[in-house]
Amino acid sequence: MVMQEDIEKVLISAEQVHTRIKAMALEITRDFSDIESGITIVPIMTGAMIFTADLIREMPIRMKINLMTVSSYPGASLRTQGVTVLAKQLGDVHGRHVLLIDDILDSGGTLRAVIPLLKELGADSVRSCVLLRKDRQTVKGVQADYVGFDIPDEFVVGYGLDYDSVYRNLRDICTLKPSVYSTNTPNTP
């Protein structure tokens, strides 16, 4: 089956994403360029892998990359089920300046869980970067330092974001036709 048949609309085109990523990379590079030892990039896997790869290729500064896997949308869920840290391949972040990268800020749970953890592990500073920020009440109390796009409170896929582990490889950020998820999950929007 061709994934394009499941798409209701393109919310943000691949071209818009890449243009915004270049601008974000310039801002981040400017903010971190005076740190001689470099920074530590901590992407939240697997959703942020594509965003992170494109972003860091635009940042000509010294960096280490450490990984963290967090789950908040298991399986075919369309609503967050709470944050669970599944794996940490962080290495030593003690004394480091950390840039936490996530694909989407929707409930705020991931940032609320991971930022204090990084600080407990001794990071000198922790800043956060998200590609998307949903317009939701639950997000109002959580701030990301760098935001790619503000979007409506819709379930989106593509460019790393998935539904039931599918659609991450779409180049655009899209919404799905309701028929795709209405028969698969009791958590429909």
C-alpha positions as CSV (number, residue, x, y, z in Angstrom):
1,M,0.0,0.0,0.0
2,V,1.2,3.5,-0.9
3,M,1.4,5.7,2.2
4,Q,0.3,8.8,0.2
5,E,-3.2,7.3,0.0
6,D,-3.5,7.7,3.8
7,I,-2.7,11.4,3.9
8,E,-5.5,13.8,4.5
9,K,-3.4,17.0,4.1
10,V,0.2,18.3,4.1
11,L,0.5,20.6,7.1
12,I,4.2,21.6,6.5
13,S,6.0,20.8,3.3
14,A,9.5,19.3,3.2
15,E,10.8,22.6,1.7
16,Q,9.4,24.6,4.6
17,V,10.9,22.2,7.1
18,H,14.4,22.5,5.6
19,T,14.2,26.3,5.4
20,R,13.3,26.5,9.0
21,I,15.9,24.0,10.1
22,K,18.6,26.1,8.5
23,A,17.4,29.2,10.4
24,M,17.2,27.3,13.7
25,A,20.7,25.9,13.2
26,L,22.1,29.4,12.7
27,E,20.4,30.6,15.9
28,I,21.7,27.6,17.9
29,T,25.2,27.9,16.5
30,R,25.2,31.6,17.4
31,D,24.1,30.8,21.0
32,F,26.6,28.0,21.6
33,S,29.6,29.1,19.5
34,D,31.5,30.5,22.5
35,I,31.6,27.1,24.3
36,E,35.1,25.9,23.5
37,S,34.5,22.3,24.7
38,G,31.5,22.0,22.5
39,I,28.0,20.9,23.3
40,T,26.3,17.6,23.8
41,I,23.3,16.8,21.6
42,V,20.7,14.5,23.2
43,P,18.0,13.6,20.7
44,I,14.9,11.8,21.9
45,M,14.8,8.7,19.7
46,T,13.3,7.6,17.4
47,G,11.0,10.5,16.5
48,A,13.7,13.1,16.5
49,M,16.3,11.2,14.5
50,I,15.5,12.7,11.1
51,F,15.2,16.2,12.5
52,T,18.4,15.9,14.5
53,A,20.4,14.6,11.5
54,D,19.3,17.5,9.3
55,L,19.8,20.1,12.1
56,I,23.3,19.1,13.2
57,R,24.6,19.0,9.6
58,E,23.8,22.7,9.5
59,M,25.7,23.4,12.8
60,P,29.5,23.9,12.3
61,I,30.3,23.6,16.0
62,R,32.0,21.0,18.1
63,M,29.6,18.5,19.5
64,K,29.1,15.1,21.0
65,I,25.9,13.1,20.4
66,N,24.4,11.0,23.1
67,L,21.0,9.2,22.8
68,M,17.9,8.8,24.9
69,T,14.8,6.7,24.0
70,V,11.5,7.8,25.5
71,S,8.0,6.5,24.8
72,S,4.8,8.4,25.2
73,Y,2.7,7.2,22.3
74,P,3.0,3.4,22.3
75,G,1.7,1.4,19.4
76,A,-1.4,2.9,17.7
77,S,-2.1,5.6,20.4
78,L,-3.1,9.0,19.3
79,R,-3.0,10.5,22.7
80,T,0.0,10.5,25.0
81,Q,0.1,7.7,27.5
82,G,2.6,9.3,29.8
83,V,6.4,9.4,29.5
84,T,8.6,6.4,30.0
85,V,12.4,6.5,29.6
86,L,13.2,3.3,27.8
87,A,17.0,3.7,27.3
88,K,19.8,6.1,28.0
89,Q,23.0,6.0,26.1
90,L,24.0,9.4,27.5
91,G,27.6,8.9,28.4
92,D,28.9,11.5,30.8
93,V,27.0,14.8,30.6
94,H,28.5,16.1,33.8
95,G,29.9,19.6,33.2
96,R,28.5,19.7,29.6
97,H,26.1,22.1,27.9
98,V,23.3,20.0,26.6
99,L,20.9,20.6,23.7
100,L,17.9,18.2,24.1
101,I,16.2,17.7,20.8
102,D,12.6,16.3,20.4
103,D,10.3,16.0,17.5
104,I,7.2,17.5,19.0
105,L,6.1,19.3,22.2
106,D,2.5,18.3,22.7
107,S,1.8,17.3,26.3
108,G,5.1,18.7,27.7
109,G,5.7,15.4,29.5
110,T,9.0,14.5,27.8
111,L,10.7,17.8,28.5
112,R,9.3,17.8,32.1
113,A,10.8,14.4,32.6
114,V,14.1,14.6,30.8
115,I,15.4,18.1,31.6
116,P,15.5,17.5,35.4
117,L,17.2,14.1,34.7
118,L,19.9,15.7,32.7
119,K,20.4,18.3,35.4
120,E,20.6,15.6,38.0
121,L,23.4,14.0,35.9
122,G,25.4,17.2,36.3
123,A,24.8,19.0,33.0
124,D,26.0,22.6,33.3
125,S,23.0,23.8,31.2
126,V,20.2,22.2,29.3
127,R,18.3,23.9,26.5
128,S,15.6,22.3,24.5
129,C,14.8,22.3,20.8
130,V,11.6,20.9,19.2
131,L,10.6,20.8,15.6
132,L,6.8,21.2,16.4
133,R,4.9,22.7,19.2
134,K,1.2,22.0,19.4
135,D,-1.3,24.6,20.4
136,R,-2.5,22.9,23.6
137,Q,-3.3,24.0,27.2
138,T,-0.9,21.3,28.6
139,V,2.0,22.9,26.7
140,K,1.5,26.4,28.1
141,G,3.6,25.7,31.2
142,V,6.5,24.1,29.3
143,Q,8.9,26.2,27.3
144,A,11.3,25.0,24.5
145,D,14.2,27.3,23.8
146,Y,14.1,26.7,20.1
147,V,10.9,25.9,18.2
148,G,10.5,25.1,14.5
149,F,6.8,25.5,14.0
150,D,3.7,26.1,16.0
151,I,0.9,23.8,14.8
152,P,-2.8,23.2,15.6
153,D,-3.7,20.5,18.0
154,E,-3.8,17.8,15.4
155,F,-2.2,14.3,15.2
156,V,0.6,14.5,12.7
157,V,3.0,12.1,11.0
158,G,6.0,12.4,8.7
159,Y,9.6,13.7,9.0
160,G,10.2,11.3,11.9
161,L,6.8,11.3,13.5
162,D,4.8,8.1,13.3
163,Y,1.5,6.4,13.8
164,D,1.9,2.8,15.0
165,S,5.6,2.9,13.8
166,V,4.7,3.9,10.3
167,Y,5.0,7.1,8.3
168,R,8.3,8.4,9.8
169,N,9.8,8.4,6.3
170,L,7.4,10.9,4.8
171,R,9.2,14.0,3.8
172,D,6.3,16.4,4.7
173,I,4.5,16.7,8.0
174,C,1.0,15.6,7.4
175,T,-2.3,14.6,9.0
176,L,-3.9,11.2,8.3
177,K,-7.3,10.4,7.0
178,P,-9.5,9.5,10.0
179,S,-10.2,6.1,8.3
180,V,-6.6,5.2,8.9
181,Y,-6.8,5.2,12.7
182,S,-10.5,5.0,13.4
183,T,-10.6,1.2,13.1
184,N,-7.2,0.6,14.7
185,T,-7.4,2.2,18.1
186,P,-9.8,3.2,20.8
187,N,-7.8,6.4,21.4
188,T,-9.1,8.3,18.4
189,P,-9.1,12.1,18.6
